[in-house]
């Protein structure tokens, strides 16, 4: 229902600033629905509107959207760059709630890169703001994310690589893994190659045996 509503609202709005107000919600809804291409298009449209205007708010909104899409595309390094830009802009605008929301995303990007300490710092900072502002839904979400700590021993695998490994160990092909995680096959191929390198194995069977032996699945 949310996806249908936001599609209709953006389709009916030709005025750039009105569209700019709708596009961040469009990005979030499309990502939640697994429609990555639609989210990317909405982010690009927002970026075009922001580039055509001298507005720090629009630029902050655009940077956040780029970061969200990069995270969904399994590009945490790219996400980190965009999200740091967004956080700096919202902070300069003295917008603590928006800054905190971006810090939650920064936490997710750090976690995807295997930096759990930095992730915890970002989530804790966001939580403090949500408590102060009484933002209960955001507080519930950040507490849930904080509980999803990375396992103590992952043998260098990122959270995404662990997801891929678990699916590979279940017998899924790279094509099936890509469909399950909403990634491209090329991205899955890269993850599998990285997994093999980090675990010191050369076959899917060996990776599966390693995963079971070291309780990674």
Phi, psi and omega in degrees: 000320180295318180296315180298318181295315183289327175299314182296317183295317180289325179293329183273355184249115178261343182285122188306314183292325176293319177297320181300326178288334181270331188296324176300319177294325178297315179301312182296315182295318181294320178295319179297329180271000180079015181263077187296318182297319178295321178295319179297317179297318179296319178296318179295319177298318178297319178298321179295318179294317181295322181293334183273358184225149177273076182223114178294328178297313179297321180293322177294317178298317182294317180297320178296316180298318178299319179296318179299315181294319179299320177299315181294332179274007179063043176236071184296329178294315176296321178298318181300317180297311181294319184288325175296321176298314180298315181298317180297320180292315179295324179295318178296330179277000181056051179243082187298323181294313179295322177298317180296320179298322178292324180294330174298315178295323176299321177300318179294322179294317178297319180296319179296334178271001178086010180260082184291328179297313179295322178299315180297320179298316180294315181293321179295319179296318178296319182299318179302319180291317181297322177296314182297324183271352182072031182273080189296314179301319178293323180296318178299316182294315183292327177294321178295318179295322180295331180285342182273057181291149178293143177305152184301317181239115179239003180057036176084359181281139175283165177305321179292319178296325176296320177300314180297316180300317181296323178287320176300317181295337179279354179102004182289141174283167178300324179296319179291322177297316180301317180293319182294320184262003181056054178235168174279156178297327179297319178296318179296318177304317181295319179297316181298318178298317179296320179298313179302316182296316182291326182271350180070036179237168182231359180225161178294324179296318180293322178296320178296316179298318179298317182299317179290318182297324184257015175055044176271350178225000000 
